[in-house]
């Protein structure tokens, strides 16, 4: 089977690396891909939301399955585009249709879904520029810190946690009346703050059946000790040590099953990943948010721990037979450490030559923001490369990832040396 992966980051390189191991695979195409995916298949210079060009590629290359990496094409309806096209409708798309993608595309939609299906989540209200004063009044009823979330997609940057009510009101005004996050903040969700430790739970579903994938914890802030600006993610660990059988049983019965059942009850077809962002408050799991794809860099720690044939699992998602498959996992820890460009997440330069990649032996190298210039690998993004390692303990795995990160060289390289510090 010929498979097309949409995307260009570390998540997509990890998908390519895993799918390339399947005996069911004939050829892999990655659009647009990066320097790492180039070694596993054919990179095609097409944007992830250029549906017409994606159709041409699928027809020309006899693509048998499309795996959607990022959220943007899902929220824009790529799965619906395939179903509505006579030439494409029989190609399975791994990723929900537009209606299901609203779980990530609209924070307000997600909160309504959670409340409707009695899934534990923080109290909230949603506001627009028309009822800004009511938003101020709602803030006055809450205790600090204050959580403001842009309703739409804001590339992971649309969530603010503020310590003073004055600051929260000023930011609310800026989001609603001055489009701080563009169209994404035309609506803003204000939520009560929950104090606990976060984890990510990943579910693969065919709409009826589901498999709970390994848990992970990622580290979003640029600075050591979780300080500084938010990033796309500086590293991840799987499994999460505190996610024991008792907590996982609560997560499955109170959150995972009601989510899959809730989609069915609401008549929302869903084939793909559900990424549930949770917070553990005194051993009680509460949903912070949904995403409708795998996380990045969590994918780089989660997928390597799956021993089963991923393409076989994806086929089962496509034809609704996921219940017939077994999910086999590696019991060891996997840790992913992300190397980023100097200046990220603010201004940074691209095109820095990378060396030492071939000298990495104890880790799997997952390219993120890289490109090939002739035979040279160059930086091509803020998050450049993830180094994933296995170990019987978290610290053993981390030591390997950190040692590997020292071997790869490029001007302005930075990575956090405290991934897992809070575990």
C-alpha positions as CSV (number, residue, x, y, z in Angstrom):
1,X,0.0,0.0,0.0
2,X,1.2,3.5,-0.8
3,X,0.7,5.9,2.1
4,X,0.7,9.7,2.2
5,X,1.7,11.5,5.5
6,X,0.7,15.2,5.7
7,X,3.1,17.4,7.7
8,X,6.7,18.4,8.1
9,X,7.6,18.1,11.8
10,X,9.0,15.7,14.3
11,X,5.6,14.1,14.7
12,X,5.5,13.3,10.9
13,X,9.0,12.0,10.8
14,X,8.1,9.6,13.7
15,X,5.0,8.4,11.8
16,X,7.2,7.9,8.7
17,X,9.8,6.0,10.8
18,X,7.1,3.7,12.3
19,X,5.1,3.1,9.1
20,X,8.3,2.3,7.2
21,X,8.7,-0.8,9.4
22,X,5.4,-2.3,8.2
23,X,5.5,-5.2,5.7
24,X,2.1,-3.8,4.5
25,X,3.8,-0.6,3.1
26,X,4.8,-0.3,-0.5
27,X,5.9,3.3,-0.7
28,X,5.7,6.3,1.6
29,X,5.1,9.9,0.4
30,X,5.4,12.8,2.8
31,X,4.0,16.3,2.0
32,X,6.0,18.5,2.5
33,X,8.3,16.4,4.8
34,X,11.8,17.3,6.1
35,X,15.4,16.1,5.8
36,X,14.6,13.1,8.0
37,X,11.5,11.9,6.2
38,X,13.5,12.1,2.9
39,X,15.4,9.0,3.9
40,X,12.2,7.0,4.4
41,X,10.1,7.9,1.4
42,X,9.5,10.6,-1.1
43,X,9.0,14.2,0.0
44,X,6.5,16.2,-2.1
45,X,6.5,20.0,-1.9
46,X,2.8,20.4,-1.3
47,X,1.2,22.4,1.5
48,X,-1.0,20.4,4.0
49,X,-4.1,22.5,3.2
50,X,-3.7,22.5,-0.6
51,X,-6.5,20.0,-1.1
52,X,-6.5,20.1,-4.9
53,X,-2.8,19.3,-5.1
54,X,-3.2,16.6,-2.5
55,X,-5.9,15.0,-4.7
56,X,-3.7,15.1,-7.8
57,X,-0.9,13.4,-5.8
58,X,-3.3,10.7,-4.5
59,X,-4.6,9.9,-7.9
60,X,-1.2,10.0,-9.6
61,X,0.6,7.9,-7.0
62,X,-2.3,5.5,-6.2
63,X,-2.3,6.4,-2.6
64,X,-4.1,3.9,-0.4
65,X,-4.2,5.8,2.9
66,X,-3.7,9.4,4.1
67,X,-2.3,10.0,7.6
68,X,-2.9,13.7,8.7
69,X,-0.3,15.0,11.1
70,X,-1.3,18.6,12.0
71,X,-4.7,19.9,13.1
72,X,-5.1,22.7,10.5
73,X,-6.1,20.5,7.5
74,X,-8.5,18.5,9.8
75,X,-10.2,21.7,11.0
76,X,-10.4,22.9,7.4
77,X,-12.2,19.6,6.4
78,X,-9.7,17.5,4.5
79,X,-11.5,14.2,5.5
80,X,-14.8,15.6,4.3
81,X,-13.1,16.7,1.0
82,X,-12.0,13.1,0.4
83,X,-15.5,11.6,1.3
84,X,-17.2,14.1,-1.1
85,X,-14.9,13.2,-4.1
86,X,-15.6,10.2,-6.3
87,X,-11.9,9.6,-6.9
88,X,-10.9,9.8,-3.2
89,X,-13.9,8.6,-1.2
90,X,-12.5,5.0,-0.8
91,X,-9.1,6.2,0.6
92,X,-9.1,6.0,4.4
93,X,-8.1,9.2,6.1
94,X,-6.6,8.9,9.6
95,X,-8.0,12.0,11.2
96,X,-11.6,13.1,12.0
97,X,-14.0,14.9,9.8
98,X,-14.6,18.6,10.3
99,X,-17.4,18.1,12.8
100,X,-15.1,16.0,15.1
101,X,-12.2,18.4,14.5
102,X,-14.2,21.1,16.2
103,X,-13.1,19.5,19.5
104,X,-9.8,21.3,18.8
105,X,-11.0,23.9,16.4
106,X,-13.2,25.6,19.0
107,X,-12.6,25.7,22.8
108,X,-16.2,26.7,23.4
109,X,-17.4,23.6,21.4
110,X,-15.1,21.4,23.4
111,X,-16.4,22.7,26.7
112,X,-20.0,22.4,25.7
113,X,-19.3,18.7,24.7
114,X,-17.6,18.0,28.0
115,X,-20.5,19.5,30.0
116,X,-23.1,17.8,27.9
117,X,-21.5,14.3,28.5
118,X,-20.7,14.9,32.1
119,X,-17.0,14.6,31.6
120,X,-15.0,16.3,34.4
121,X,-13.6,19.7,33.4
122,X,-13.1,23.2,34.9
123,X,-16.0,25.6,35.2
124,X,-16.1,28.2,32.4
125,X,-17.9,30.9,30.5
126,X,-17.5,32.1,26.9
127,X,-17.4,35.8,25.8
128,X,-17.3,37.9,22.7
129,X,-16.6,41.6,22.1
130,X,-20.4,42.2,22.5
131,X,-20.5,41.1,26.1
132,X,-17.0,42.2,27.3
133,X,-18.4,43.8,30.4
134,X,-20.0,40.5,31.4
135,X,-16.5,38.9,30.9
136,X,-15.1,41.5,33.4
137,X,-17.8,40.6,35.9
138,X,-17.1,36.9,35.5
139,X,-13.4,37.5,36.2
140,X,-14.4,39.3,39.4
141,X,-16.1,36.1,40.6
142,X,-13.0,34.0,40.2
143,X,-9.8,33.6,42.3
144,X,-6.3,34.1,40.8
145,X,-4.7,32.9,38.6
146,X,-7.0,33.6,35.7
147,X,-7.1,31.3,32.6
148,X,-8.0,32.9,29.2
149,X,-8.2,30.8,26.1
150,X,-8.7,31.9,22.5
151,X,-11.6,29.9,21.1
152,X,-10.0,29.0,17.7
153,X,-6.6,27.6,16.6
154,X,-3.7,29.9,17.7
155,X,-0.8,27.5,17.0
156,X,-0.6,26.6,20.7
157,X,-0.1,30.2,21.8
158,X,-3.7,31.2,22.6
159,X,-3.8,30.3,26.3
160,X,-2.9,32.9,28.9
161,X,-2.6,32.3,32.7
162,X,-2.5,35.6,34.5
163,X,-2.0,36.4,38.2
164,X,-3.9,39.7,38.6
165,X,-7.5,40.5,37.7
166,X,-6.5,43.8,36.2
167,X,-4.1,42.1,33.8
168,X,-6.7,39.5,33.0
169,X,-9.2,42.2,32.1
170,X,-6.7,44.0,29.9
171,X,-5.8,40.8,28.1
172,X,-9.4,39.9,27.6
173,X,-10.1,43.3,26.0
174,X,-7.0,42.9,23.7
175,X,-8.1,39.4,22.6
176,X,-11.7,40.4,21.9
177,X,-11.5,43.9,20.6
178,X,-8.0,44.1,19.2
179,X,-7.7,40.6,17.7
180,X,-4.6,39.7,19.7
181,X,-4.7,36.2,18.3
182,X,-6.5,37.1,15.0
183,X,-9.8,35.5,14.3
184,X,-9.0,32.8,16.9
185,X,-9.8,35.2,19.7
186,X,-13.1,36.5,18.4
187,X,-14.5,34.3,21.2
188,X,-12.6,33.8,24.5
189,X,-13.2,31.0,27.0
190,X,-12.5,32.1,30.7
191,X,-11.9,29.1,32.9
192,X,-11.4,28.4,36.5
193,X,-7.7,27.6,37.3
194,X,-6.9,24.0,38.3
195,X,-3.9,23.2,40.4
196,X,-2.3,19.9,39.7
197,X,0.2,18.1,37.4
198,X,-0.6,17.7,33.7
199,X,-0.4,14.6,31.5
200,X,-1.5,13.7,28.0
201,X,-3.6,10.6,27.1
202,X,-3.8,9.5,23.5
203,X,-6.6,7.4,22.1
204,X,-6.9,5.8,18.6
205,X,-10.5,5.2,17.6
206,X,-12.5,3.9,14.6
207,X,-15.6,5.7,15.9
208,X,-16.9,2.5,17.7
209,X,-13.8,0.9,19.3
210,X,-10.7,2.5,20.8
211,X,-7.2,1.7,22.0
212,X,-5.6,3.8,24.8
213,X,-2.0,4.5,23.7
214,X,0.9,5.2,26.1
215,X,0.6,8.3,28.3
216,X,3.1,11.1,28.0
217,X,4.0,14.4,29.6
218,X,5.5,17.3,27.6
219,X,7.4,20.4,28.6
220,X,6.1,23.6,26.9
221,X,8.2,26.5,28.3
222,X,11.5,27.5,26.8
223,X,13.4,27.8,30.2
224,X,14.6,25.4,32.8
225,X,12.1,24.8,35.6
226,X,9.2,25.6,33.3
227,X,10.0,29.3,33.0
228,X,9.8,31.7,30.1
229,X,7.7,31.7,27.0
230,X,5.5,28.9,25.7
231,X,6.9,26.8,22.8
232,X,5.5,24.0,20.7
233,X,7.2,21.7,23.2
234,X,10.7,21.2,24.4
235,X,10.6,17.5,25.3
236,X,8.4,14.6,26.4
237,X,8.4,11.5,28.6
238,X,6.4,8.3,28.3
239,X,5.0,6.7,30.4
240,X,4.0,9.2,33.0
241,X,5.3,7.7,36.3
242,X,2.2,8.8,38.4
243,X,-0.3,7.4,35.9
244,X,-0.8,4.1,37.8
245,X,-3.5,1.5,37.2
246,X,-5.9,3.3,39.6
247,X,-5.6,6.7,37.8
248,X,-5.8,5.1,34.3
249,X,-8.9,3.2,35.3
250,X,-10.5,6.5,36.3
251,X,-9.3,8.2,33.1
252,X,-10.8,5.4,30.9
253,X,-14.2,5.1,32.7
254,X,-14.8,8.8,33.3
255,X,-13.1,10.4,30.3
256,X,-12.1,8.1,27.4
257,X,-15.2,6.0,27.2
258,X,-17.6,8.9,27.7
259,X,-15.7,10.9,25.0
260,X,-16.0,8.1,22.3
261,X,-19.6,7.4,23.3
262,X,-20.4,11.1,23.4
263,X,-19.2,11.5,19.8
264,X,-21.5,8.6,18.8
265,X,-24.5,10.0,20.7
266,X,-23.9,13.4,19.0
267,X,-23.8,11.8,15.5
268,X,-20.2,12.9,15.0
269,X,-18.2,10.3,13.0
270,X,-14.6,10.0,14.2
271,X,-11.7,8.0,12.9
272,X,-8.3,9.0,14.2
273,X,-6.5,10.2,17.3
274,X,-8.1,11.9,20.3
275,X,-5.4,13.7,22.4
276,X,-6.8,14.4,25.8
277,X,-4.9,17.0,27.8
278,X,-5.6,16.2,31.5
279,X,-4.7,17.6,34.9
280,X,-4.3,15.3,37.9
281,X,-5.8,17.1,40.9
282,X,-5.4,15.1,44.1
283,X,-5.6,11.8,42.0
284,X,-8.7,13.0,40.2
285,X,-8.3,13.4,36.4
286,X,-9.9,16.5,34.9
287,X,-9.9,17.4,31.2
288,X,-8.1,20.7,30.2
289,X,-8.5,20.3,26.4
290,X,-8.9,18.1,23.5
291,X,-6.7,17.9,20.4
292,X,-7.7,15.9,17.3
293,X,-4.2,14.6,16.3
294,X,-1.1,13.3,18.0
295,X,1.0,15.8,20.1
296,X,4.4,17.0,19.2
297,X,6.9,16.2,20.8
298,X,4.8,13.5,22.6
299,X,4.6,11.5,19.4
300,X,8.4,11.1,19.5
301,X,8.1,9.4,22.9
302,X,4.8,7.5,22.5
303,X,5.1,5.9,19.0
304,X,8.5,4.3,19.6
305,X,6.9,2.4,22.5
306,X,4.3,0.8,20.3
307,X,5.5,-2.6,19.1
308,X,2.4,-3.4,17.0
309,X,2.3,-2.7,13.3
310,X,1.0,0.9,13.1
311,X,-0.2,0.5,9.5
312,X,-2.2,-2.5,10.5
313,X,-3.8,-0.5,13.3
314,X,-4.6,2.4,10.9
315,X,-6.2,-0.1,8.4
316,X,-8.4,-1.3,11.3
317,X,-9.4,2.3,12.0
318,X,-10.3,2.7,8.4
319,X,-12.5,-0.4,8.2
320,X,-13.9,-0.3,11.8
321,X,-12.2,-3.4,13.1
322,X,-9.9,-1.9,15.8
323,X,-11.5,-4.2,18.4
324,X,-9.9,-7.2,16.6
325,X,-6.3,-5.8,17.0
326,X,-4.0,-6.0,20.0
327,X,-1.8,-3.2,21.1
328,X,1.6,-4.4,22.2
329,X,3.8,-1.9,24.1
330,X,7.5,-1.6,25.1
331,X,7.5,-1.4,28.9
332,X,10.6,0.8,29.0
333,X,10.7,4.6,29.3
334,X,11.1,6.7,26.2
335,X,12.3,10.3,26.5
336,X,12.4,12.9,23.7
337,X,14.6,16.0,24.1
338,X,14.0,18.8,21.6
339,X,16.9,20.9,20.2
340,X,15.8,24.3,19.1
341,X,17.2,27.3,17.2
342,X,18.7,30.2,19.2
343,X,16.1,32.9,19.8
344,X,13.1,30.5,19.5
345,X,10.2,30.9,20.3
346,X,10.8,34.5,19.2
347,X,12.9,35.5,16.2
348,X,15.4,33.0,15.1
349,X,17.5,32.3,12.0
350,X,17.2,29.4,9.5
351,X,19.7,27.7,7.3
352,X,22.3,26.8,9.9
353,X,24.4,23.8,8.9
354,X,24.0,20.7,11.1
355,X,26.8,18.2,11.8
356,X,27.3,15.2,14.0
357,X,23.9,13.6,13.2
358,X,25.5,10.4,12.0
359,X,27.5,10.0,15.3
360,X,24.3,9.6,17.3
361,X,24.1,5.9,18.4
362,X,22.0,5.6,21.5
363,X,19.0,7.6,20.4
364,X,16.6,7.7,17.5
365,X,16.9,11.0,15.6
366,X,13.6,12.6,14.6
367,X,14.0,15.7,12.4
368,X,11.5,18.5,12.9
369,X,12.6,21.9,11.4
370,X,15.2,20.6,8.9
371,X,15.8,20.7,5.2
372,X,18.3,19.2,2.7
373,X,20.5,21.5,0.7
374,X,22.3,19.1,-1.6
375,X,23.8,16.7,0.9
376,X,23.8,19.2,3.7
377,X,21.2,19.1,6.5
378,X,20.3,22.7,7.5
379,X,17.9,24.1,10.2
380,X,14.6,25.2,8.8
381,X,12.4,26.0,11.9
382,X,12.4,26.9,15.6
383,X,12.2,23.3,16.8
384,X,14.9,21.5,14.9
385,X,15.3,17.9,16.1
386,X,14.1,15.5,18.7
387,X,16.4,12.8,20.2
388,X,14.5,9.8,21.6
389,X,16.0,7.2,23.9
390,X,14.9,4.1,25.8
391,X,15.8,3.2,29.3
392,X,14.7,1.0,32.2
393,X,14.3,4.2,34.2
394,X,13.4,7.7,33.1
395,X,16.8,9.0,34.1
396,X,18.7,6.4,32.1
397,X,16.7,7.3,29.0
398,X,17.2,11.0,29.6
399,X,21.0,10.6,30.0
400,X,21.2,9.0,26.6
401,X,19.1,11.8,25.0
402,X,21.2,14.5,26.6
403,X,24.4,12.8,25.5
404,X,23.1,12.5,21.9
405,X,22.1,16.2,21.9
406,X,25.7,17.1,22.7
407,X,26.9,15.3,19.6
408,X,24.7,17.2,17.1
409,X,26.1,20.6,16.3
410,X,24.6,23.7,14.8
411,X,25.0,27.4,15.5
412,X,22.7,28.7,18.3
413,X,21.6,25.2,19.4
414,X,19.6,25.1,22.6
415,X,17.8,22.4,24.6
416,X,16.5,22.0,28.1
417,X,18.6,19.8,30.4
418,X,15.8,19.4,33.0
419,X,13.1,17.5,31.1
420,X,11.3,15.3,33.7
421,X,12.5,17.5,36.6
422,X,9.0,17.5,38.2
423,X,8.5,13.7,38.1
